[in-house]
Amino acid sequence: MNRLWVCLLLLISVPSLAQDTLPRFTVTTRGYNKAIISWTNNYRNVAQISIQRSTDSTKGFRTILNVADPTVPQNGFVDTKSYSPNLFYRLFIMLEGGQYVFSPVKRPYWDTVAGARPDSREGNFTGENNNHRIVVADNMSQRDVEQLKTELREATKESEKQSIKATNPYYKDPAELKQNAAKPATPVKPAEKFFVVKKRDSLLFSIPEKGFKKFRDSIVYKTKDTLAFKNLDTIVLRPYIPREIYKPSRFVFTDRDGNVVIDLYDALKKDYEVKFFEDDQSLLFEIKKVRDPMLLIDKVTFLHSGWFRFELYEDGKLKETHKVFIPKD
């Protein structure tokens, strides 16, 4: 069975290069100071994917993007600030449970196989780095998908044509001139099609086909929501829900073996106290006086795997509230 949602961009644009499977990925360029990073995700328990960039292949990598939804099977990003051909890229991939891996380091290579980008100029179907947010339902037949693709392409062309006419009243479309010369009689225009826009099961409004481009651009460029075509004339607006990105504490964290490390360089000068809690807020245990700058707590002390909250006090005042994850053996 196909994915529940498939990218409409893939139905309209020319075929692109095959994407590597994580932790491998692909970096290409077509000039214009842009680098195209793409990958295929077969991990089922991925929690975070970060794209990192550096001018050195071995050091100095900095995160330029945390992917909003790392579970998307095929994804990518266009770095519009790739000002030098000597930039290097890598991916930081964190799995559920605290495990992580870095991808191999890659430099963009020139894409000579793919054709022109469908979003390489204003007015085309989708915007850069937003292609995955215009999708169709899996239960739509291939015939309906092709029909929808044709209708939206024509609607987009018509919108572009009207924009040109608005700025140049003397503009005449060559295709229309040729058609009018071949057909003296003016054909009857069919009734204009309308799209129904819903949010979950609630009807929001309807828009004419010629207004689809303006509506689409307002969603793609000004929000992070997704447009999902339920059928030929129904669009479901799916609100963007941000994922929580876990960043370990600087003072209390787990090492590669799952043991908890308490790192307080001035523990001999100040009074530190740490309390650990179960996920239901019940107190598990506490350390009333941290006497060593570096303290290691065996993970068996926590009795089971999972998330545990903690509170760190400095001289009687709350310094930090955070959480740590104890993985399974």
C-alpha positions as CSV (number, residue, x, y, z in Angstrom):
1,M,0.0,0.0,0.0
2,N,1.3,3.4,-0.9
3,R,2.0,6.1,1.6
4,L,-1.1,7.8,3.0
5,W,0.1,11.1,1.4
6,V,2.4,11.5,-1.6
7,C,4.1,14.6,-2.7
8,L,2.2,16.4,-5.4
9,L,5.5,18.0,-6.5
10,L,6.7,14.5,-7.6
11,L,3.7,14.2,-9.9
12,I,4.4,17.5,-11.6
13,S,8.1,18.1,-11.7
14,V,10.7,16.2,-13.8
15,P,12.4,13.2,-12.3
16,S,15.2,14.0,-9.8
17,L,18.3,12.1,-8.7
18,A,17.7,9.2,-6.4
19,Q,18.1,10.1,-2.7
20,D,20.5,8.2,-0.5
21,T,19.2,6.3,2.5
22,L,20.2,7.7,6.0
23,P,22.8,8.0,7.3
24,R,23.9,8.6,3.7
25,F,22.5,11.7,1.9
26,T,22.9,13.6,-1.3
27,V,24.2,17.2,-1.8
28,T,23.9,18.8,-5.2
29,T,24.1,22.3,-6.7
30,R,22.8,23.9,-9.8
31,G,24.5,27.3,-9.2
32,Y,22.9,30.5,-7.9
33,N,24.6,30.0,-4.5
34,K,22.2,27.1,-3.6
35,A,22.9,23.6,-2.3
36,I,20.2,20.9,-2.4
37,I,20.4,18.4,0.5
38,S,18.1,15.4,0.3
39,W,17.8,11.9,1.8
40,T,15.5,8.9,2.3
41,N,14.7,8.0,5.9
42,N,14.1,4.3,6.7
43,Y,14.5,4.7,10.5
44,R,11.3,4.1,12.4
45,N,12.4,5.7,15.6
46,V,14.2,8.9,14.5
47,A,13.6,11.8,16.9
48,Q,15.7,14.6,15.4
49,I,17.6,15.4,12.2
50,S,19.8,18.4,12.0
51,I,21.6,19.8,8.9
52,Q,25.1,21.1,9.7
53,R,27.5,23.1,7.6
54,S,31.2,24.0,7.8
55,T,34.1,25.4,5.7
56,D,36.3,22.6,7.0
57,S,35.6,18.9,6.4
58,T,36.7,17.8,9.9
59,K,35.6,20.6,12.3
60,G,33.6,23.7,12.8
61,F,30.2,22.3,11.9
62,R,27.2,24.4,12.9
63,T,23.6,23.5,12.7
64,I,21.7,25.5,10.1
65,L,18.3,23.7,10.3
66,N,16.5,21.3,12.7
67,V,14.0,19.4,10.4
68,A,10.5,20.1,11.5
69,D,9.3,16.5,11.0
70,P,12.2,14.0,10.9
71,T,9.9,11.0,10.3
72,V,9.1,12.0,6.7
73,P,10.4,9.1,4.5
74,Q,11.7,11.4,1.8
75,N,12.8,14.9,2.7
76,G,15.3,17.7,1.9
77,F,16.3,21.3,2.2
78,V,17.7,24.0,-0.1
79,D,20.5,26.0,1.5
80,T,20.1,29.4,-0.2
81,K,23.2,30.7,1.6
82,S,25.7,28.3,0.0
83,Y,28.1,31.2,-0.8
84,S,31.1,29.1,-1.6
85,P,31.7,25.8,-3.5
86,N,34.0,24.8,-0.7
87,L,31.3,24.3,2.0
88,F,30.9,20.9,3.6
89,Y,27.6,19.3,4.9
90,R,26.7,16.5,7.3
91,L,23.6,15.3,9.1
92,F,23.2,14.8,12.9
93,I,20.6,12.0,13.4
94,M,19.2,11.4,16.9
95,L,17.1,8.2,17.6
96,E,14.6,7.7,20.3
97,G,16.4,6.5,23.3
98,G,19.2,9.0,23.1
99,Q,21.4,7.2,20.5
100,Y,22.8,9.4,17.7
101,V,24.9,9.2,14.6
102,F,26.7,11.6,12.3
103,S,26.4,11.1,8.5
104,P,29.5,11.1,6.2
105,V,30.7,14.6,5.3
106,K,29.9,15.7,1.8
107,R,30.6,18.7,-0.5
108,P,27.9,19.7,-3.2
109,Y,28.5,18.3,-6.7
110,W,27.1,19.8,-9.8
111,D,23.8,18.3,-10.8
112,T,24.0,17.7,-14.6
113,V,21.3,15.0,-14.7
114,A,18.2,16.7,-13.5
115,G,16.3,19.2,-15.6
116,A,15.5,22.8,-14.6
117,R,13.9,23.1,-11.2
118,P,10.1,23.5,-11.3
119,D,10.4,26.2,-8.6
120,S,13.4,28.0,-10.2
121,R,11.3,31.1,-11.2
122,E,8.4,33.0,-9.8
123,G,4.9,31.6,-10.6
124,N,5.7,27.9,-10.8
125,F,3.7,25.3,-8.9
126,T,5.5,25.1,-5.5
127,G,7.9,27.2,-3.5
128,E,11.4,26.2,-2.6
129,N,11.7,23.9,0.5
130,N,7.9,23.7,0.7
131,N,7.3,21.0,-1.9
132,H,6.3,18.3,0.7
133,R,3.5,20.4,2.1
134,I,1.2,20.0,-1.0
135,V,0.0,16.4,-1.0
136,V,-2.9,14.2,-2.3
137,A,-4.8,11.4,-0.6
138,D,-3.7,7.8,-1.2
139,N,-7.2,6.7,-2.2
140,M,-7.3,9.0,-5.2
141,S,-6.9,7.1,-8.5
142,Q,-4.0,7.8,-10.8
143,R,-6.5,9.2,-13.3
144,D,-7.9,11.7,-10.8
145,V,-4.4,12.7,-9.8
146,E,-3.4,13.4,-13.4
147,Q,-6.6,15.3,-13.9
148,L,-6.0,17.4,-10.8
149,K,-2.4,18.0,-11.9
150,T,-3.6,19.3,-15.3
151,E,-6.3,21.5,-13.8
152,L,-3.9,23.1,-11.3
153,R,-1.2,23.6,-13.9
154,E,-3.7,25.4,-16.2
155,A,-5.0,27.4,-13.3
156,T,-1.5,28.5,-12.4
157,K,-0.8,29.5,-16.0
158,E,-4.0,31.5,-16.1
159,S,-3.1,33.3,-12.9
160,E,0.3,34.2,-14.3
161,K,-1.4,35.4,-17.5
162,Q,-3.8,37.6,-15.6
163,S,-0.8,39.1,-13.7
164,I,0.9,40.0,-16.9
165,K,-2.2,41.5,-18.4
166,A,-2.7,43.6,-15.2
167,T,0.7,45.3,-15.8
168,N,0.5,45.4,-19.6
169,P,-2.9,46.0,-21.0
170,Y,-1.6,45.4,-24.6
171,Y,-0.4,41.9,-23.9
172,K,-1.8,39.2,-26.1
173,D,-1.3,35.5,-25.3
174,P,0.3,33.8,-28.4
175,A,-1.7,30.6,-27.8
176,E,-5.0,32.6,-27.7
177,L,-4.2,34.5,-30.9
178,K,-3.5,31.2,-32.7
179,Q,-6.6,29.6,-31.3
180,N,-8.8,32.6,-32.2
181,A,-7.4,32.6,-35.8
182,A,-8.2,28.9,-36.2
183,K,-11.6,29.1,-34.6
184,P,-13.7,32.1,-35.7
185,A,-16.6,31.0,-33.4
186,T,-16.0,31.7,-29.7
187,P,-16.6,28.4,-27.7
188,V,-18.8,28.5,-24.6
189,K,-16.7,28.6,-21.5
190,P,-17.4,25.8,-19.0
191,A,-18.6,26.7,-15.5
192,E,-15.7,27.6,-13.2
193,K,-14.6,25.0,-10.8
194,F,-14.5,25.6,-7.0
195,F,-12.4,24.0,-4.3
196,V,-13.9,23.3,-0.8
197,V,-11.5,24.0,2.0
198,K,-11.9,22.1,5.3
199,K,-10.1,21.8,8.6
200,R,-10.7,18.4,10.0
201,D,-14.4,17.9,9.5
202,S,-15.3,21.6,9.6
203,L,-16.0,23.5,6.3
204,L,-14.0,26.7,6.2
205,F,-14.7,28.3,2.8
206,S,-14.6,27.6,-0.9
207,I,-12.2,29.2,-3.5
208,P,-12.5,29.4,-7.3
209,E,-9.9,27.5,-9.3
210,K,-8.4,30.7,-10.6
211,G,-7.8,31.8,-7.0
212,F,-6.0,28.6,-6.1
213,K,-2.4,29.9,-6.7
214,K,-2.9,32.9,-4.4
215,F,-4.4,30.7,-1.7
216,R,-1.7,28.1,-2.1
217,D,1.1,30.8,-1.9
218,S,-0.5,32.3,1.3
219,I,-0.3,28.9,3.0
220,V,3.1,27.7,1.6
221,Y,5.0,31.0,2.1
222,K,3.4,32.5,5.2
223,T,2.6,29.4,7.3
224,K,4.0,25.9,8.0
225,D,0.6,24.2,7.4
226,T,0.0,21.5,4.8
227,L,-2.6,21.4,1.9
228,A,-4.0,17.9,1.5
229,F,-6.2,17.1,-1.4
230,K,-8.9,14.7,-0.2
231,N,-10.4,14.4,-3.7
232,L,-10.7,16.5,-6.9
233,D,-12.5,19.4,-5.3
234,T,-11.8,19.1,-1.5
235,I,-8.7,20.5,0.3
236,V,-8.1,19.6,3.9
237,L,-5.9,22.2,5.8
238,R,-3.6,20.3,8.2
239,P,-2.1,22.7,10.8
240,Y,1.6,22.5,11.6
241,I,2.4,20.9,15.0
242,P,6.0,21.6,16.0
243,R,8.0,18.7,17.5
244,E,9.8,19.2,20.8
245,I,13.5,19.1,20.3
246,Y,15.3,17.6,23.2
247,K,18.6,19.4,24.3
248,P,20.5,17.7,27.1
249,S,21.2,19.6,30.3
250,R,24.7,21.1,30.7
251,F,24.9,19.8,34.3
252,V,23.0,16.5,34.4
253,F,23.0,14.1,31.4
254,T,23.6,10.5,30.4
255,D,26.8,9.0,29.1
256,R,27.1,6.5,26.2
257,D,26.4,3.6,28.6
258,G,23.2,5.2,29.9
259,N,24.6,6.2,33.3
260,V,23.8,9.6,34.7
261,V,26.6,12.2,34.9
262,I,26.4,15.2,37.3
263,D,29.0,17.7,36.1
264,L,29.4,20.7,38.6
265,Y,32.9,22.1,38.4
266,D,32.5,24.3,41.5
267,A,30.8,21.6,43.7
268,L,33.5,22.0,46.3
269,K,32.8,25.8,46.7
270,K,29.0,25.7,46.6
271,D,26.2,23.6,48.0
272,Y,24.4,21.7,45.3
273,E,21.4,19.4,45.7
274,V,19.7,17.2,43.1
275,K,16.2,15.6,43.2
276,F,15.1,13.0,40.7
277,F,11.4,12.4,40.0
278,E,9.3,9.7,38.2
279,D,7.3,10.8,35.2
280,D,4.2,11.1,37.4
281,Q,6.1,13.8,39.5
282,S,6.7,11.4,42.5
283,L,10.1,11.7,44.1
284,L,12.5,8.9,43.3
285,F,15.5,9.9,45.3
286,E,17.6,13.0,46.1
287,I,21.3,13.9,46.7
288,K,21.3,16.5,49.4
289,K,25.0,17.4,49.0
290,V,27.0,16.9,45.8
291,R,30.5,16.6,47.0
292,D,32.4,15.9,43.8
293,P,32.7,18.0,40.6
294,M,32.1,14.9,38.5
295,L,29.6,12.4,39.9
296,L,28.5,9.2,38.1
297,I,25.2,7.5,39.1
298,D,24.7,4.0,37.9
299,K,21.5,3.6,35.8
300,V,20.3,0.7,37.9
301,T,19.6,3.2,40.6
302,F,16.7,4.4,38.5
303,L,15.0,0.9,38.6
304,H,13.7,1.1,35.1
305,S,14.3,2.8,31.7
306,G,12.4,5.9,30.5
307,W,12.3,9.7,31.2
308,F,13.1,11.1,34.6
309,R,12.7,14.7,35.7
310,F,15.2,16.4,38.0
311,E,15.6,19.6,39.9
312,L,19.1,21.1,40.5
313,Y,19.5,23.5,43.5
314,E,22.4,25.9,44.0
315,D,22.8,27.2,47.6
316,G,19.1,26.4,48.3
317,K,17.8,28.1,45.1
318,L,16.4,26.3,42.1
319,K,19.0,26.5,39.3
320,E,17.5,24.2,36.7
321,T,14.5,21.9,36.0
322,H,15.1,19.4,33.2
323,K,14.9,15.7,32.3
324,V,17.2,12.7,31.4
325,F,16.4,9.5,29.5
326,I,17.6,6.1,30.8
327,P,17.8,3.7,27.9
328,K,17.1,-0.1,28.1
329,D,20.0,-2.5,28.4
